[in-house]
């Protein structure tokens, strides 16, 4: 599932092409991709509006129109956004599972594709409804001040990795970057949150942000599905130190990396470096 760096890479790529454009027509191929709208009954998905901006909070992205309508995009596991210039078409496997298509005033088509259909599009009647929706999430892992993130990592007996994955605590961190940040901070992913000292929390927030920024510079991580709208892949996967490396030698001490399950997610760590 795309995490903050992947979604932000997509947002930036789309922003350069969409802002200022008018949505001429919207074609919905599968209604089940569209959630019940927030604060309204329409499912027009920004038809006849001009696109003013694109925003992101955690793993969610929103397209904002000049009439204050908004469209929230959650990519799920296999959701992708394609930008097709006038006269060009998707071919081969990319031409399948195209569920929503927007025609813009310059002839460009924006296409939402999702083979497994875990992603969702949610219309919001106004930016106020969008803010209400995002207020239920924790602070954004990159945009919030570090001290605010540290305050989200206090009180509770849950495993620290489970808390990192909880979007109500901190928005944007997923399985990849949680494993990597915990390794950098030298914290065992199963440690109870209450056991973390103030220096532990400082170190963890620092490494969360360092890894998210690094991944963003490389377009995120692509294992199979993540692509930016122009088809580019994320190259940060080669920098992983623990995630997906069960049994491989630790890059610090050469001890074989351990693996288990935390919050129903496969987790990898070093028993020596993260004791």
C-alpha positions in Angstrom: 0.0 0.0 0.0 1.4 3.4 -0.9 2.8 5.3 2.1 3.4 9.0 2.5 6.4 9.3 0.1 4.6 7.5 -2.7 1.4 9.5 -2.3 3.4 12.8 -2.1 5.3 11.9 -5.2 2.1 11.3 -7.1 0.6 14.6 -5.7 3.5 16.6 -6.9 3.5 15.0 -10.3 -0.3 15.6 -10.8 -0.1 19.2 -9.4 2.2 20.3 -12.2 -0.4 19.2 -14.8 -3.8 19.7 -13.2 -3.8 23.1 -11.4 -5.7 25.6 -13.5 -7.3 23.0 -15.8 -11.1 22.7 -16.2 -12.7 19.3 -15.7 -14.9 19.0 -18.9 -16.3 15.6 -18.3 -16.2 12.7 -15.8 -16.9 9.1 -16.7 -17.4 6.5 -13.9 -17.0 2.9 -15.0 -17.4 1.4 -11.6 -19.7 3.0 -9.0 -18.3 0.9 -6.2 -15.0 2.8 -6.4 -16.9 6.0 -5.3 -17.8 6.3 -1.6 -20.9 8.1 -0.3 -20.1 11.8 -0.5 -19.3 13.8 2.5 -21.7 16.7 3.0 -23.6 16.3 -0.2 -25.5 13.9 -2.5 -23.7 14.5 -5.8 -21.2 12.0 -7.3 -20.0 14.3 -10.1 -16.3 14.1 -9.0 -15.5 17.7 -9.8 -17.2 17.9 -13.2 -17.4 21.4 -14.7 -15.0 22.9 -12.1 -11.5 24.4 -12.3 -8.8 22.6 -10.3 -7.3 25.0 -7.7 -4.8 22.8 -5.8 -3.8 19.4 -4.7 -3.3 18.6 -1.0 -2.2 15.6 1.0 -2.5 14.4 4.6 -0.8 11.2 5.5 -1.6 8.6 2.8 -4.6 10.5 1.5 -4.6 13.0 -1.4 -7.3 15.5 -2.3 -8.0 17.5 -5.5 -9.5 20.9 -4.6 -11.7 22.8 -7.0 -12.2 26.6 -7.3 -15.8 26.2 -6.1 -14.4 24.6 -2.8 -15.5 21.1 -3.7 -12.9 18.4 -3.0 -12.2 14.8 -4.1 -10.3 12.5 -1.7 -8.2 9.8 -3.3 -7.1 6.7 -1.4 -5.0 4.5 -3.6 -5.3 1.3 -1.6 -2.9 -1.5 -2.7 -3.0 -1.2 -6.5 -4.6 2.2 -7.2 -2.8 4.3 -9.9 -3.4 7.7 -11.5 -2.5 8.0 -15.2 -2.1 11.3 -17.1 -2.7 10.7 -20.8 -2.0 13.6 -23.2 -4.4 14.2 -26.0 -4.2 11.5 -28.6 -2.4 9.0 -26.4 -4.0 5.8 -24.9 -3.2 3.2 -22.3 -2.2 -0.1 -23.9 -1.7 -3.7 -22.8 -2.3 -4.5 -19.1 -2.5 -0.8 -18.3 -5.7 -0.5 -20.3 -7.5 -2.8 -17.9 -9.3 -1.8 -14.7 -9.7 1.9 -15.6 -12.6 2.8 -13.3 -12.8 6.6 -13.5 -11.8 9.0 -16.3 -11.6 12.8 -16.3 -11.4 14.8 -19.5 -9.6 18.2 -19.0 -10.0 21.3 -21.2 -6.6 20.8 -22.9 -7.5 17.3 -24.0 -5.6 15.5 -21.3 -7.3 12.6 -19.6 -6.7 11.7 -15.9 -7.5 8.0 -15.3 -7.9 6.1 -12.0 -7.0 2.5 -12.4 -7.2 -0.1 -9.6 -6.9 -3.9 -10.4 -7.8 -5.1 -6.9 -10.3 -2.2 -6.2 -9.2 -1.6 -2.6 -8.8 2.2 -3.3 -11.6 4.7 -2.9 -12.7 8.1 -4.2 -14.7 10.2 -1.8 -16.4 13.5 -3.0 -16.6 16.3 -0.4 -19.1 19.0 -0.9 -16.7 21.6 0.5 -13.2 22.0 1.9 -14.8 22.2 5.3 -15.9 18.6 5.0 -12.4 17.6 3.9 -11.0 19.2 7.0 -13.5 17.4 9.2 -12.5 14.1 7.6 -8.8 14.7 8.0 -9.2 15.9 11.6 -9.9 12.3 12.5 -6.3 11.4 11.4 -3.2 12.1 13.4 -0.7 14.8 12.5 1.1 14.4 9.2 4.4 12.7 9.7 6.3 15.2 7.5 4.3 18.4 7.8 3.7 18.4 11.6 6.4 19.8 14.0 8.5 17.1 15.6 7.3 17.8 19.1 3.7 17.3 18.1 4.7 13.8 16.7 6.6 13.0 19.9 3.4 13.8 21.9 1.6 11.1 19.9 4.1 8.5 21.2 3.2 8.5 24.8 0.9 6.4 27.0 -0.2 2.9 26.1 0.9 -0.7 26.3 0.7 -1.3 22.5 3.8 -2.2 20.6 5.6 0.8 19.3 5.3 -0.3 15.7 1.6 -0.8 16.1 1.3 2.8 17.2 3.4 4.0 14.3 1.0 2.2 11.9 -2.1 3.7 13.6 -3.1 6.6 11.3 -5.1 8.1 14.1 -1.8 8.7 16.0 0.6 9.7 13.1 -0.6 9.9 9.5 1.5 8.6 6.7 3.8 5.9 8.1 3.2 2.4 6.8 5.0 -0.9 7.1 8.1 -0.2 5.1 9.1 3.1 6.8 8.0 1.9 10.3 10.5 -1.0 10.1 13.3 1.3 8.8 12.7 4.0 11.3 12.7 1.6 14.2 15.9 0.1 13.0 17.5 3.5 12.7 16.3 4.4 16.2 17.6 1.0 17.6 14.2 0.2 19.0 12.6 -3.2 19.1 9.2 -3.0 17.2 7.5 -5.0 20.0 8.5 -2.7 22.8 5.5 -1.3 24.7 5.0 2.4 24.1 5.1 3.1 27.8 8.7 1.8 28.0 10.0 4.5 25.6 12.1 7.2 27.2 12.0 10.8 26.0 15.4 10.3 24.2 13.8 7.2 22.6 10.9 9.2 21.3 13.2 12.0 20.0 15.3 9.4 18.2 12.3 7.6 16.7 10.6 10.8 15.3 14.0 11.9 13.9 14.4 8.6 12.0 10.8 8.5 10.8 11.3 11.9 9.2 14.7 11.2 7.8 13.5 8.1 6.0 10.3 9.7 4.7 12.3 12.6 3.3 14.9 10.3 1.8 12.2 8.1 0.2 10.5 11.2 -1.2 13.7 12.3 -2.9 13.8 9.0 -4.7 10.1 8.9 -5.7 9.2 6.4 -2.9 9.5 2.7 -3.1 8.2 0.5 -5.9 7.9 -3.2 -5.3 5.2 -3.9 -8.0 2.4 -1.3 -8.4 3.5 2.2 -7.3 4.1 4.5 -10.3 3.9 8.3 -10.6 1.3 9.5 -13.2 4.1 9.6 -15.9 5.0 6.0 -15.3 8.1 6.6 -13.2 9.0 4.1 -10.4 10.3 4.8 -6.9 13.9 3.9 -6.4 14.2 4.0 -2.6 13.7 0.2 -2.2 17.4 -0.4 -2.7 18.2 1.6 0.5 16.1 -0.6 2.8 18.1 -2.0 5.7 15.6 -4.3 7.3 12.2 -4.4 5.6 11.8 -7.5 3.5 15.3 -8.8 4.4 14.3 -11.6 6.9 17.3 -13.9 7.5 19.8 -11.6 5.7 22.7 -10.2 7.7 22.2 -7.0 9.6 24.0 -4.1 7.9 25.5 -3.1 11.3 26.4 -6.3 13.0 25.9 -9.1 10.4 23.5 -11.0 12.7 20.6 -12.6 10.7 17.6 -10.4 10.8 14.5 -11.7 12.6 10.9 -11.6 11.5 7.5 -11.7 13.1 4.1 -10.1 13.0 3.1 -6.8 14.7 -0.4 -5.4 14.2 -1.0 -8.0 11.5 2.0 -6.8 9.5 5.2 -8.7 8.7 7.9 -7.0 10.7 11.7 -7.4 10.4 14.3 -6.3 13.0 17.8 -7.1 14.4 17.8 -8.9 17.7 21.2 -7.4 18.6 20.9 -3.8 17.4 17.2 -3.5 18.5 17.4 -5.3 21.8 
